[in-house]
């Protein structure tokens, strides 16, 4: 059984920190919803999968994916802020594992 780190934010709300593996599983589901279950079924989504090169996600799909991340993790993760600090060359090669690691550290 996976363990999770439980705590409280400054306002008394319960926070549950997921492991990188748990975050990765959520991200795989979110990607499948965004690109379509059929497309996702023929792609091996791994932590090394790049959003643009391997998953062939376009900008609209990446925005939809970001919305799903924000729906799940909300204010506990500044996903947009994190992305905005990356140079374009890094964004073009961003992997699912990098996003999972960031979320697991920040959520």
Helices and strands as residue ranges (DSSP letters): E 5-8, E 14-17, H 20-35, H 37-41, H 59-73, G 74-76, H 79-84, H 88-92, H 96-106
